[in-house]
């Protein structure tokens, strides 16, 4: 079981790793759903995680709110991607959408290119895409070398125990294409039961390991 701990800043990383996290998703401002940390935090976090034989994914998101970005915001994200690559991050998480809740294909292609071979994670912006088009989105992301999708399987207002059937469908849709990483309500107490039900061997959350 791979447990990805979603952490804010550097502060909780040592405790999360001691508690059994195998991978870190590094964020700032989790109250807004996670944004990009400073370059200094990114450098310290990547160095520490690698010294402790774990992997790290950096959130690339310039602000909270929606996932429809201006050209300036996309340039900021590109700069942050270059920094993550230069500092040795294992992966990056981002997502860009159109006003119609579809992938902003041009923006995504540019961002994936800027990732330069790092693992690319489509974050929970995926859950904004209508279910009827999610297979199409999975196929597009797979064709563009995206490694996995972080998804709640529905709106975050719905408990993950109720989105398990759709997460099961997403796993089937993604088989042989990319990984499905469930998140949003996964805790140390329910991770084993949820991952067994969904049919995955990894999970994501702020409480996926107990360190507070």
C-alpha positions in Angstrom: 0.0 0.0 0.0 1.4 3.4 -1.1 0.2 6.2 1.2 0.6 9.7 -0.2 0.4 12.3 2.6 -0.9 15.7 1.6 1.1 18.3 3.6 1.3 22.0 3.9 4.7 23.6 3.8 7.7 21.7 5.2 6.5 21.5 8.8 4.7 18.1 8.7 6.9 16.2 6.4 9.3 14.6 9.0 6.3 13.4 11.0 4.4 12.2 8.0 7.3 10.1 6.8 7.9 8.6 10.3 4.2 7.7 10.4 4.6 5.6 7.2 3.9 7.9 4.3 5.7 6.7 1.1 5.1 9.7 -1.0 4.5 13.4 -0.1 2.3 15.8 -2.0 3.7 19.3 -1.1 1.3 22.2 -0.9 0.9 25.6 0.5 -2.5 27.0 1.6 -4.5 23.7 2.0 -7.5 25.7 3.1 -7.8 26.9 -0.5 -7.3 23.3 -1.8 -3.5 23.6 -2.1 -1.2 26.0 -4.0 2.4 26.0 -4.9 5.0 26.5 -2.1 7.9 28.9 -2.4 11.1 27.8 -4.1 12.9 27.6 -0.8 10.3 25.3 0.8 10.3 23.2 -2.4 14.1 22.8 -2.3 14.2 21.9 1.4 11.2 19.4 1.1 12.6 17.6 -1.9 16.0 17.2 -0.3 14.6 15.9 3.0 12.1 13.5 1.3 14.8 12.0 -0.9 17.2 11.6 2.1 14.5 9.5 3.7 14.0 7.3 0.6 10.5 8.6 -0.3 9.1 10.4 -3.3 7.6 13.9 -3.6 5.0 15.5 -5.8 4.8 19.3 -5.9 1.4 21.0 -6.4 1.6 23.5 -9.3 -1.3 25.9 -8.7 -1.0 29.6 -8.6 -4.1 30.3 -6.5 -7.2 28.8 -5.0 -10.6 28.9 -6.8 -11.4 27.5 -10.2 -9.0 25.9 -12.7 -9.5 28.3 -15.6 -6.2 30.1 -15.8 -5.1 33.3 -17.6 -2.0 33.4 -19.8 -0.1 35.1 -17.0 -1.1 32.4 -14.5 -0.1 29.7 -16.9 3.3 31.4 -17.3 3.7 31.4 -13.5 2.8 27.6 -13.4 5.4 27.0 -16.2 8.1 28.8 -14.2 7.2 26.7 -11.1 7.4 23.5 -13.1 10.9 24.4 -14.3 11.8 25.0 -10.6 10.4 21.7 -9.5 12.3 19.9 -12.3 15.6 21.8 -11.5 15.2 20.9 -7.8 14.6 17.2 -8.5 10.9 16.7 -7.7 9.7 13.2 -8.6 6.3 14.5 -9.9 4.0 17.5 -10.2 0.3 17.9 -9.8 -1.8 20.3 -11.9 -4.9 20.7 -14.0 -6.2 23.4 -16.3 -9.8 23.5 -17.5 -12.0 25.6 -19.9 -15.1 27.5 -18.8 -17.0 24.5 -20.2 -15.4 22.2 -17.7 -13.2 20.4 -20.2 -9.5 20.0 -20.3 -7.7 23.2 -21.5 -5.8 21.1 -24.0 -3.4 23.8 -25.2 -2.5 24.8 -21.6 -2.2 21.1 -20.5 0.1 20.3 -23.5 2.3 23.2 -22.6 2.4 22.4 -18.9 3.1 18.7 -19.6 5.9 19.8 -21.9 7.3 22.1 -19.2 7.3 19.1 -16.7 10.1 17.7 -18.7 9.7 14.0 -17.9 8.6 14.3 -14.3 5.6 12.3 -13.3 2.5 14.3 -14.1 -0.6 14.0 -11.9 -4.0 15.4 -13.0 -5.4 16.7 -9.6 -9.0 17.0 -8.5 -9.8 19.5 -11.3 -10.6 16.2 -13.0 -13.8 15.9 -10.8 -15.1 19.1 -12.5 -15.3 17.3 -15.8 -18.8 15.8 -16.4 -18.9 12.1 -15.8 -20.1 11.5 -19.4 -16.8 12.9 -20.7 -14.4 11.4 -18.1 -13.5 8.4 -20.2 -12.6 10.8 -23.0 -10.5 12.8 -20.5 -8.7 9.7 -19.2 -7.9 8.7 -22.8 -6.6 12.2 -23.6 -4.5 12.3 -20.4 -3.1 8.9 -21.1 -2.1 9.8 -24.6 -0.2 12.8 -23.2 1.8 10.8 -20.7 0.0 11.7 -17.5 0.9 9.2 -14.8 -2.2 9.3 -12.6 -5.4 11.1 -11.7 -6.1 12.3 -8.1 -9.8 12.0 -7.8 -12.6 12.0 -5.2 -14.9 10.3 -7.6 -17.4 13.2 -7.3 -17.9 16.5 -5.5 -15.9 16.9 -2.2 -19.2 17.6 -0.5 -20.2 13.9 -1.0 -18.4 11.5 1.4 -15.9 9.2 -0.3 -17.8 6.2 1.0 -20.6 7.3 -1.4 -18.3 7.8 -4.4 -16.7 4.3 -4.2 -18.9 3.0 -7.1 -17.8 5.7 -9.4 -14.2 5.3 -8.3 -14.5 1.6 -9.2 -15.7 2.7 -12.6 -12.8 5.1 -13.1 -10.3 2.3 -12.2 -11.9 0.2 -15.0 -11.8 3.1 -17.4 -8.1 3.7 -16.7 -6.9 0.1 -16.7 -3.8 -0.1 -18.9 -3.7 3.7 -19.3 -2.9 5.4 -16.1 -3.3 5.2 -12.3 -6.3 6.3 -10.2 -5.4 7.8 -6.8 -8.4 8.2 -4.5 -8.4 11.2 -2.1 -10.6 13.5 -0.1 -11.8 11.7 3.0 -9.3 8.9 3.1 -7.9 8.4 6.6 -5.6 6.0 8.4 -8.7 4.4 9.8 -10.5 3.7 6.5 -7.6 3.5 4.0 -7.4 -0.3 3.9 -11.1 -0.8 3.5 -11.5 1.9 0.9 -8.6 0.9 -1.3 -9.7 -2.8 -1.2 -13.2 -1.7 -2.3 -12.0 0.6 -5.0 -9.4 -1.9 -6.3 -6.2 0.3 -5.9 -3.0 0.0 -4.0 -2.5 3.7 -3.2 -4.3 6.5 -1.5 -4.0 10.2 -0.8 -5.0 12.4 2.1 -4.0 14.8 4.9 -4.9 12.1 7.3 -3.9 9.0 5.4 -1.2 8.4 8.1 -1.6 9.5 11.7 1.1 12.0 12.6 -0.8 14.7 14.5 
